[in-house]
Each structure stands twice: as C-alpha cells, then as structure tokens.
Amino acid sequence: QVQFVESGGGLVQPGGSLRLSCVASGNRFSISIMGWYRQAPGKQRELAARISSGGTINYTDSVKGRFTISRENTKNTVYLQMNSLKPDDTAVYYCNVYPIRAAYWGQGTQVTVSS
C-alpha cells in the first residue's frame, strides 16, 4: 500500500518562502515520477511540478523561476521549495506519482499566502 504524507505548509506573507516535504511509503518510490499538485479554492487540482527518477524536472508556467522540486530517494522524500510566494499560490498542496493514481492521494498541506 502506497501512502504519501505531506507537511510544511502554513501561513506566509506575499514574497515569503516555504518548503514542503512529502514522505512516501512503499518500495517503488525511487523509480517513480513524483509530482506536486495543488488545488486552490473553487478550482481544479493542477500539477505544479514533477521530477523523474533521473532528475528530469518540469514546472507549470505560473511557478517557473520561483519553485524548486527535488527528491531524496534514500529517504523516500520529495520536496518543494517555494519562494516569492503570491496570493495566487494559496492552495492545498499534495504529492502523488505522475501520472496520478487516485488511490494515493493524501491529506495534503495547506499553504496560505496573505498579508
């Protein structure tokens, strides 16, 4: 059974930074493409960033230059460093494999960007 546990969210002012972490259970983490997804109030969940097992990275246009995704396979962990945060980044952030597996969704971590 695969589970993802996200942490690191919180309330931050515009321009601030947060680092999210996602710890995965299961023994296939190192070969999986991992993604950070987010769902803003009233909007569909979207892929913010993804990273392959070999380190190939893709970002959605709205976070390019501000967010950095990384992974530590020895710790079954994927990170999302978020800088220069904007109110539009307010959302619940989730990790999952890419393409998603619906059964793997965790609770997510809330990020609120507000002054």
N, C-alpha and C positions, 0 to 999 in steps of 0.2 A: 504494500500500500504506500503510495507516494503522498507526502504531505509537505506543504510549504508554510512556513511561519515567518511573517513579515514583521519588522519593527523599525523604529527610528523616526516615525512621523511626529508631528507636533504643530504648534502654532508659531509662525515666524513672520517677521515684518518683510515687506517688499524689499528686495535686494539681499535678503539673507540667504543662508545655506542650511541644508540638512543632508544627512547621509542615511539612506535606507539600507537595511540588511534583510536578506531572505535566506533562511536555512532550510535545506531540503532533506527529507528522509529518502530512503531508497538507494539502490546501488547503481543507478543509471545516470546520475547527475552529471558525471564528467563527460559523457558523450552526448548530452542533450543540448540543444539550443535553448537558452534561457531568455525570457523576456520580462521586462517590467511593463505593466499595463496600468492604466488609470481610468477612473470613472468620476467625472465631475457631476455635480447635482443636475439632474434633468438631461444628462447626455449619455450617449452610448459609451461603453468601455472601449478604450483605444490602446494600441500598442505605442508605448513611448520610446522604448529602446530594446534591442536584443543583442545577444552575444553568442557566438557559436563556440563549440568546444575548442576550436583552434584559435579563437580570439577575434574572428571577424565581427565587426560591430556595425549596427545600423541604428539611426535615430529618426524619429519623426521630425519634420522640419521645425516645428514650434519649440523644440528643446535643443536643437543643434547649437553647439558652442556654449551651452550652459550646463547640460547634464553629462555625466560620465558613468557608463556602466562598466563593471569589472566583475571578475569572478575568482574564487579560490577553490579549486576542485578538491584540494586536500581537506577543506573544511565544509564541503558541500554548500557553499555560500555564494550568493551573488549580491552585489552592491549597486546602489545608485547614488552617486554624489550629485547633489542638485545645488547649483549656485545661481546667483542673480534671480532669485525666485520672484515670480509675478503673481498677482491675484488670480490670473487665469490658470495657474498651476494647482489651485485648490482642487483636491480630489481625494478619493480613496485610492491608494496605490497597492497593487497586487503583483506578485510574481507568478509565473507559470511557464511551462515549456512553450516552444514555438514550433509548429502551430499549437494552439491551445488544446488542452484536454480539460473538458468541463468539470470532470470529477476531481481535478487537482486544485480548484480554487480554494484559497484560504480565507482568513478573515480580513486581510488587508490591513493597511495602516493609514490613518487619516493625516493628510497634510493640509494645513490651512494657512494661507498667505494673506495677512491682513494687518493693517496699521491700527 
